[in-house]
Structures are given as structure tokens and as C-alpha cells.
Amino acid sequence: PPPLPPPPQYLSRNVVQDVRREHFSFSPRMPVGDFYEERDTPEGVQWVKLSPEEIPSRIQAITGKRGRPRNAEKLKPKEPPAAKRGRGRPPKVKMVDLLSKTDARLLKRLEAQEVLSDEDKLKMSKIKKKMRRKAKNKQKQEAKAPRAKEAKKKSKPKEKKSKPEKGKDKARPKEKKGKGPRKADKGILAQRRLEERRRQQLILEEMKKPTEDMCLGDHQPLPTFSRIPGLILPSGAFSNCLTVVEFLQTYGKAALYDPGLPPYCQSLKILGEKVSEISLNRDTVSEVLRCFLTAYGASEELCEGLRTKPFQALPPERKAAILAFLVNELNSSALIINEIDKTLENMSNYRKNKWIIEGRLRR
């Protein structure tokens, strides 16, 4: 049969308007199945099924951090007591109030996240540096204000005393006034421009980030599709065939990798010869495949079918189910996981290079 088209080509060919590429998720890290955790209960140690909200934090604790995830209720920050201030003293300015609205919103969102990626950590450090710099500048300005007042008070009596010496002052060359404040104004303007540029860069980076399908706010129900004309296979067998074709097109040579047998099945023998040493051909592949399915916990229906018939004589539904089981086992192998990690790393490098080039072009 001719190769099946990928989803976008099929949708464009059949002029489907309700479903687009954005409705499909190609994430290889989506949690599938039920997750259980061993907990102490009044009846003793029991396995408790985790809720969908608890699953991401447990997975992150296993893969990224050591130990159990922290209890969010215990870590709620206590409200500090209101600081007493003296009469007539202005209230203390919070550090967050020194930031712009966009930076403050971004900092609040990053602090609310339990786990931060490397990019988020970099953004948070930049915002905190900016906040410290603004706080230092504000402290300097506040420290200069009382000194300026004292200098004005001291200069008033001096001006009165220096009135008879006006003739001497006329002989001196006039000094240029206003150079200091102008330079300070230019420095402040340059700093504001730099901060605005950085803020725009952060906004662009946030807008360019890909969004997962489950995080979108405008979810729409999927339309009902009619059966594909000329399709003879049942829906389950057809979905298994699509899984196998997509796997072969995605991973290519890696799809031909031999997953092997578990260690406890390496010594299994058939007619005096080890299973791992038997050469695969049309006559031996069925029995070796049955041993593989039994070792990896396939359903009895798949295993029993190969006990009495060769793989080539099985019905199409059974063949598709066996191939889909092999694909699922290969997906969890170390070789395929490394291929996925390499692809993700290459994509992140491409995006980083793209942002660098766009930044240079803007300059």
C-alpha cells in the first residue's frame, strides 16, 4: 500500500478547517498511565494512586532533584510584622516597586514556579541585578539630598559676606554652569534606554517560547470525522499501523536497534541453543518473538497466537498489535531516549543562535 501522509498533509488535502497542526502534541515526555506511591497510613504501608496534579512534581523530584518534593503548605512564607516608623519619616520603598510593571510581573511568575529551567534562572538573576542596581541608585540619591540642603544653608551666609568682593569676582573668568547636571541627565537617559531594550528582549523571548497544547486557554472540541474511504482494517489495528510508520519515519536507523532480552532470559534455550545466539530468519523469528513478548509481559493473547502459528500466518490485527508492542519497548530504550535528547538540544541551540543573529541585526 502507498505510504500514509502525515497529519498536516492529510488535513490540507481534505480541506479540514476545524483541526490544525496546533491541535497535535509531539511531546515525548507526556506522562502515560497511572502512578502509585508508597505511603504510611493508619492501616499500615500501602500504595496510593497519585492525582494528576501530584504526578509532575513527583517525576521532577525523581529526575531533577534528590529526595521528596517539599510540602508547599509548610513552605508558605510568614507575613513579616509591620515595621514601626518614626513620625514624619517616609515609608520604606519595596525592592519590587523599583522595577517596571512587566519585570515585576515576570519576577512574580518565576518565583511562583517550583522548578525553574536554565533560561528562567538566567532571567531571574538579571531582574534581581537590575533591582539591586536601582536600589543602590535610590540610596545614593537619598543620601545626597540632605547634603545638598546643608550646602544650600551654608552658602546663604557666605553669599551675604561676599557682596563687597563683587569687583574681584568680575575680574575672574566666568565658569561654565550646568555641566554636571547635564552629564548626569545623559547617563540616566542612556540607562533608561538600556533597561527598555532589555525589557523588550525579555518580552520577545517570552513570546517566542513554544506553548504546550494542554497549556492553551482557548481549547475547542475536536470535530467528528467520518471513516477513511476504502479502509478495511479496524480502528485499533489502523492506529497501531500509524504508530509503527511514524516511528520508522522519525528514528530511521535507530528503529532497527535490537532491544534484546532481560538478563534472566539470556540463558533460555530452544533445542539446546541459547535464544540470544539463534540467527533470525523466516522460520525462527516467530518463536524468538514469542519469547521476547513473554519476557516483557505482553498479553497472553499475543503470546498464545505465536505458539500455534507463525507470525506470517497471524491476522492483520494481531500483527499490528505485536509491532506496536515492539515500538513501545524501543521507545523506552536508552538509544531512542538519547536520540530525543540530542534533537531537543539541537533545537535549543538553533533557537539561541537565531536570537543572537536577530539581536545583532537590530543593532
Secondary structure in CASP SS format (residue, H / E / C, confidence):
PFRMAT SS
TARGET T0000
AUTHOR 0000-0000-0000
METHOD secondary structure of the structure
MODEL  1
P C 1.00
P C 1.00
P C 1.00
L C 1.00
P C 1.00
P C 1.00
P H 1.00
P H 1.00
Q H 1.00
Y H 1.00
L H 1.00
S H 1.00
R H 1.00
N C 1.00
V C 1.00
V C 1.00
Q C 1.00
D C 1.00
V C 1.00
R C 1.00
R H 1.00
E H 1.00
H H 1.00
F C 1.00
S C 1.00
F C 1.00
S C 1.00
P C 1.00
R C 1.00
M C 1.00
P C 1.00
V C 1.00
G C 1.00
D C 1.00
F C 1.00
Y E 1.00
E E 1.00
E E 1.00
R E 1.00
D E 1.00
T E 1.00
P C 1.00
E C 1.00
G E 1.00
V E 1.00
Q E 1.00
W E 1.00
V E 1.00
K E 1.00
L C 1.00
S C 1.00
P C 1.00
E C 1.00
E C 1.00
I H 1.00
P H 1.00
S H 1.00
R H 1.00
I H 1.00
Q H 1.00
A H 1.00
I H 1.00
T H 1.00
G C 1.00
K C 1.00
R C 1.00
G C 1.00
R C 1.00
P C 1.00
R C 1.00
N C 1.00
A C 1.00
E C 1.00
K C 1.00
L C 1.00
K C 1.00
P C 1.00
K C 1.00
E C 1.00
P C 1.00
P C 1.00
A C 1.00
A C 1.00
K C 1.00
R C 1.00
G C 1.00
R C 1.00
G C 1.00
R C 1.00
P C 1.00
P C 1.00
K C 1.00
V C 1.00
K C 1.00
M C 1.00
V H 1.00
D H 1.00
L H 1.00
L C 1.00
S C 1.00
K H 1.00
T H 1.00
D H 1.00
A H 1.00
R H 1.00
L H 1.00
L H 1.00
K H 1.00
R H 1.00
L H 1.00
E H 1.00
A H 1.00
Q C 1.00
E C 1.00
V C 1.00
L C 1.00
S C 1.00
D H 1.00
E H 1.00
D H 1.00
K H 1.00
L H 1.00
K H 1.00
M H 1.00
S H 1.00
K H 1.00
I H 1.00
K H 1.00
K H 1.00
K H 1.00
M H 1.00
R H 1.00
R H 1.00
K H 1.00
A H 1.00
K H 1.00
N H 1.00
K H 1.00
Q H 1.00
K H 1.00
Q H 1.00
E H 1.00
A H 1.00
K H 1.00
A H 1.00
P H 1.00
R H 1.00
A H 1.00
K H 1.00
E H 1.00
A H 1.00
K H 1.00
K H 1.00
K H 1.00
S H 1.00
K H 1.00
P H 1.00
K H 1.00
E H 1.00
K H 1.00
K H 1.00
S C 1.00
K H 1.00
P H 1.00
E H 1.00
K H 1.00
G H 1.00
K H 1.00
D H 1.00
K H 1.00
A H 1.00
R C 1.00
P C 1.00
K C 1.00
E C 1.00
K C 1.00
K C 1.00
G C 1.00
K H 1.00
G H 1.00
P H 1.00
R H 1.00
K H 1.00
A H 1.00
D H 1.00
K H 1.00
G H 1.00
I H 1.00
L H 1.00
A H 1.00
Q H 1.00
R H 1.00
R H 1.00
L H 1.00
E H 1.00
E H 1.00
R H 1.00
R H 1.00
R H 1.00
Q H 1.00
Q H 1.00
L H 1.00
I H 1.00
L H 1.00
E H 1.00
E H 1.00
M H 1.00
K H 1.00
K C 1.00
P C 1.00
T C 1.00
E C 1.00
D H 1.00
M H 1.00
C H 1.00
L C 1.00
G C 1.00
D C 1.00
H C 1.00
Q C 1.00
P C 1.00
L C 1.00
P C 1.00
T C 1.00
F C 1.00
S C 1.00
R C 1.00
I C 1.00
P C 1.00
G C 1.00
L C 1.00
I C 1.00
L C 1.00
P C 1.00
S H 1.00
G H 1.00
A H 1.00
F H 1.00
S H 1.00
N H 1.00
C H 1.00
L H 1.00
T H 1.00
V H 1.00
V H 1.00
E H 1.00
F H 1.00
L H 1.00
Q H 1.00
T H 1.00
Y H 1.00
G H 1.00
K H 1.00
A H 1.00
A H 1.00
L H 1.00
Y C 1.00
D C 1.00
P C 1.00
G C 1.00
L C 1.00
P C 1.00
P H 1.00
Y H 1.00
C H 1.00
Q C 1.00
S C 1.00
L C 1.00
K E 1.00
I E 1.00
L C 1.00
G C 1.00
E E 1.00
K E 1.00
V H 1.00
S H 1.00
E H 1.00
I C 1.00
S C 1.00
L C 1.00
N C 1.00
R C 1.00
D C 1.00
T C 1.00
V H 1.00
S H 1.00
E H 1.00
V H 1.00
L H 1.00
R H 1.00
C H 1.00
F H 1.00
L H 1.00
T H 1.00
A H 1.00
Y C 1.00
G C 1.00
A C 1.00
S C 1.00
E H 1.00
E H 1.00
L H 1.00
C H 1.00
E H 1.00
G H 1.00
L H 1.00
R H 1.00
T H 1.00
K C 1.00
P C 1.00
F H 1.00
Q H 1.00
A H 1.00
L C 1.00
P C 1.00
P H 1.00
E H 1.00
R H 1.00
K H 1.00
A H 1.00
A H 1.00
I H 1.00
L H 1.00
A H 1.00
F H 1.00
L H 1.00
V H 1.00
N H 1.00
E H 1.00
L H 1.00
N H 1.00
S C 1.00
S C 1.00
A H 1.00
L H 1.00
I H 1.00
I H 1.00
N H 1.00
E H 1.00
I H 1.00
D H 1.00
K H 1.00
T H 1.00
L H 1.00
E H 1.00
N H 1.00
M H 1.00
S H 1.00
N H 1.00
Y H 1.00
R H 1.00
K H 1.00
N H 1.00
K H 1.00
W H 1.00
I H 1.00
I H 1.00
E H 1.00
G H 1.00
R H 1.00
L H 1.00
R H 1.00
R C 1.00
END
